[in-house]
Amino acid sequence: MEDRQLVAIVPSPRQLALQEMGFYGFINFSINTFTDREWGDGTDSPALFAPARLDARQWARCLRSAGMKGMILTCKHHDGFCLWPSRATDYTVAASPYRQDVVAQAAEACRAE
């Protein structure tokens, strides 16, 4: 390819928008956090999900202080555990001692920060 052709290559508007988003933080927090296993199989008791001091605002502050512009939260991993109370399954935070909607907490923390 000639140098003149290389100079003519520019990102599409969609590619520019993606670049301007900056970088996001990825939060992978689920029942496996409490089983110390990387891969769950959906058979762990929801009672194991029992964070003592979950602070989604701390997650958002940490990401913002690192220069990140957003948070990606794994709301339901391959094992099926849902971080929100779902009517589709009992394998959720609603069946855990925590019983709170982590997805809603994370969304609110992002709005606040």
Secondary structure by P-SEA (a helix, b strand, c coil): ccaaaaaaccccaaaaaaaaccbbbbbbcccccccccccccccccccccccccccaaaaaaaaaaacccbbbbccccccccccccccccccccccccccccaaaaaaaaaaac
